[in-house]
Every structure is written in C-alpha cells, then in structure tokens.
Amino acid sequence: MSDERPSDENGRLLRFIASTVEVTRERLDALYERVDSLHDSLSERVDSNHNSLSERMDTLTGRVDTLSQSMVTRDELRVQTTAVRGDIEQVQLRLDSIERALGARMGQIETDLSRLRSAVYLLSKERPEILRLLGQ
C-alpha cells in the first residue's frame, strides 16, 4: 500500500478543506459584524448614559450650590443668635423700666385717689348733698 492517494480523492479533500475554510471565514465575518454592531450599540449606550449622568450631575451641583447659598454657617448662626439674645435683653430691660414707671405712677394715682376720698369724706360731713352727686 502506498501513501499516495488517487487524484480524485485529493480533489475531494481539497474541496472539503476549501469549503470548510470558506464556511469558517463566513462565520468569522458574521461574528465580526455582530461584535462591531454590539460595540457600536454599547458605545451609544455609554455615550447616552454619560450625557444623562452629566446632566444630572449639573442639576445636582446647581441644587447644592443653591442650598449652600441659602444656608448659614455655624459662625453666622452664632452671631445671629447672639444678636437676637441682645435684642431680647434690651426688650426685657425696657419692659422692666416700663413696669417700674407704671408701678410708680400707679402708686401716685392711688395716693391721689386716697387724698380725694379723704377730701370727699370731709366735705360730705359738712355738705351731705355731695354724696348724692357722687351717686349719680
């Protein structure tokens, strides 16, 4: 037996190898097309997500900036609290002085009223019609 094959068998083997190589090449081309398509699709999604995230980040940054502008720091809050406490103390001092002034004035009015009652009492002893005038 010899290692040489008849030419018809070699031709069929070559055609089989050629067709197998051709089918494999077509499959690889189809696979490359699918990979390119997936790559393009993923690139579009990544770009879309990146743009969406950038917009959201800009919105959040704007919100944080607005919020930080409207908030006061601890030092500002302490200063404002101290100012309010000072205002309250001033009001309390003013109310205390008003209370003392009213107390003194009420004492003066009570003294004057007591004197008037004494005067009316003395007058009523001499002139009883004065009591009738007061009753009207």
QUIMOLIN-V520191 format. One line per field, one symbol per residue. ss: DSSP state (H for helix, E for strand, L for the rest). phi: phi as a letter, one per 20 degrees, with the letter a starting at -180 (. if undefined). burial: + if it has 9 or more other C-alpha atoms within 8 Angstrom, else -. Layout:
# QUIMOLIN-V520191
ss = ???
phi = ???
burial = ???
This chain:
# QUIMOLIN-V520191
ss = LLLLLLHHHHHHHHHHHHHHHHHHHHHHHHHHHHHHHHHHHHHHHHHHHHHHHHHHHHHHHHHHHHHHHHLLLHHHHHHHHHHHHHHHHHHHHHHHHHHHHHHHHHHHHHHHHHHHHHHHHHHHHHLLHHHHHHHL
phi = .dffdffffffffffffffffffffffffffffffffffffffffffffffffffffffffffffffffeedeffffffffffffffffffffffffffffffffffffffffffffffffffffecfffffffff
burial = ---------+------------------------------------------------------------------+------------------------------------------+--++---+-+------
